[in-house]
Amino acid sequence: MTNTTTMLLVPFIIAFLVFVFRFYSRESASSIGNPSFVLAILTVLIAFSYLILGVIGMLPPYATIGYLMVGLILLATAITRMFMI
């Protein structure tokens, strides 16, 4: 793993926080079936899979680019959902 691993997780962390904030503030934490809650769990699972694969050395050569793209897509989705009514 390189020194950029912590920077790669920044979109995941921000997306997770936005999803959780939306779940509690906008959706009143009414059900775990809400899309914000499901996306928050998905964000955490993807970030943990990146960390686990990196630690055990099973991360493919260009997987960091793929994980970065997924993180940015999740971040864009989180920001878009935050401004949706």
N, C-alpha and C positions, 0 to 999 in steps of 0.2 A: 504494500500500500504506500501511496505517496503522501506528500505533505498537503495535497489538495483535498484529502478526504473530508476534512471538517468543512471546508468551503462548499463541497458538493452537497452536504447535508443541510445547508442553510435553506434552500427552497422547500425541503421537506418539513423542516421545523416551522417555518413561517406559514406554510399551507396548513399544517396541523393546527396551529394556534388560531388561524382564521376560521377553519372548519369548526373548531370547538367553540369559539366565540359566537359564531352564527348559531350553533346548536343551542347554546344557553340563552343568548339574547333574543334572537329572532324567532326561533322555533320553540322556545320555552322548555326545552329538554323534555318534550312530551313523550317521545318514543324512541327506542334504539333503532327503529326501522327507518328513521328519517335519513334522507340522503347525506346530510352534513355529518351525521354520526358515522355512517358507513364509510364515507370518504375519509374521515379522520382515522378510522381503524385501518383502512387500506393504505393510507400514507405511512402510518407507523410500521405496518408489516413490510412494506417495500423498503423503507429505510433500514429496518432490522435485517432484512435479507441481504442488503448491500454490506452491512457491517459484518454479518456472520460469514458471508462468502469471502470477504476480504481477509478476515482473521484466519480462516482455515485454508486460505490460498487457492480457492476454487473459482475466483473471479476471472472470467474470460478477459483477454487482452483489451478489448475496446468496450467493456461493459460500463466503465465510468461515464462514457459519452451517452450511452443508453439510459443509465440511471439519472444523469443530469437532465436529459430531455424529458424523462418521466416526471422528475421533480419540478421542472419548469411548467410542464403541462398541468400538473396538480396545483401549482401556485396560481397559474392563470385561471384555472377553474375555481379555486377558492376566492380569488379576488372578484371574479365575475359573479359568483353566487352571493358574495357579500352585498353587492349592489342591486341584486334582484329583489323585487318585492314579493 
